[in-house]
């Protein structure tokens, strides 16, 4: 299926499928509210049939914006947005801890009829204005398959510590809140994903998010039935093989996932334990999100992923 890419300079990149559906919009301009952690995000994301599968500024967490790279606890700063979790005190409104990610430019932008490849440079800035890290981000939209009713987004990050001291990555769980290890690349779903089915290669569909919270594995799927239509959508979140290779990954990844009271998934790189990034050193991860029409089961997810080489 042929895609069409548009670019509103200083604002966003958008991808349209051959049937006219805008399936993705990557907004890279700074958000207006610093408390929500100014940074790029992907929203809306839609299936080929036009069903929106990302939420934006929901009333329970205004800083949740589609699909976005985050870091909830980073050396005392919050690059997630919103309230900060403080052990023994709960969630506090601490705007002086909320950082931002600055778009510095695109160093690569490749477009064909079948694929969009983007390379972007960003700077992570703590609330006082100090530049803490440089990021090279990669986004790719590909395998837009009308017959399968699915398309694929790949997202990579390589982050370099530009401070003269280590960067310490953590999460609310490393700060003392049990089973709240959210950080890293995060998806927020729209309301009709609430209560949806979550499953992994080792679980059956419909087991519930609580059964796989904090677990590890190559992929996780989240499926729902949409309000107002006789239709389902399935999102598949997948790790590149090296993310789960203990010999190459900087730190073990675990799933942070909830379907109630809110639908959300994060590829958490610091769920249970903190890790340090020394000055001048870098780490990298690669992720994949498959956006599909229909209620996919475990076998269908596995077959589709096997046909998508890294």
C-alpha positions, 0 to 999 in steps of 0.5 A: 500500500502506498503512503503519503507523507506531509510535513508542516515545518516546525509543527509535525510530520503526518503519514496518510495511507492510500485509502486517505486515512491519516494513520500517524502524526508526529508532533515535534514542536514544544507543548505550551505547558511546561508542567506536562514535560514539553517533548515530542509525541505521536498522536493521533495514531489510527488503524487503516480503518480509521479507528483512533488508538491513542489518547491525548491529554485525558482528564486524569493525566493531562501529560499523557500524549499518545506515544511518547518517550519519557523518563519518570525519575531521572536524577531527581527530575521528571521527564514524564510530566505532571505530578512527581512521586515522592516516597512517603509523601505520594504524588506532589505537584513539583513543577521545578522537577519537570524537565523537557526534550528539545527538538534540535533538528532532523538529520535524516528524512527518507520517504518512499511509496512504502516507507518513512524513515526519520532521524531526529536529534534532541536535547534533554534539559532539566528544569533549570535549563542545564542540558543533561543528555543528547538523544538520537531518535529514529522513527520508521513507518512501514509494512502498511498492509491492507490485506492484513489490516495492519501497519508498523511503527519502529522507534529507536533511541540512543541517549548520551549523558552530557553531564559530568556526573552519572545520570540515574534512571528510576521509576516510582517503584524504585522510589518506593511505590510497589508495581508502579515501575513506569518509565521509558517509551509510553503509550496511552490509549483512548477511553474505549481501550479501558478494560481491554484484553492484554496478553503475551506469548506466555499468556492467553488473551483476556487474562488481564493486565494485572497478570503480566504487570512487571513481567518480561517478554518479547511482545505484549498485545492490547486489544479492545472493542470500540465504542460506537462501532462493531469493530476491534483494534489490536496494538502489539508492542515488541522489543528488538531482540537485543533489548532482552539480551542481558549481555547487550542491554544496559538494563533489563526491560519489564512491561508496565501495563494497565487496562483499568482504570486507564489503558497504558503500556510502557517499555520500562527500562527501570521498573524494579531497579535503578541504573546509572549512565556514566558521563559521556556514555550512551545506551540504546533501545529499539521498539516496534508497535504494530497497529491492527484492525480486528481482535488478534489472538496470540497465534496471529500476533506471532505469525505477523511478527515473524514476518517483520524482520528487524 
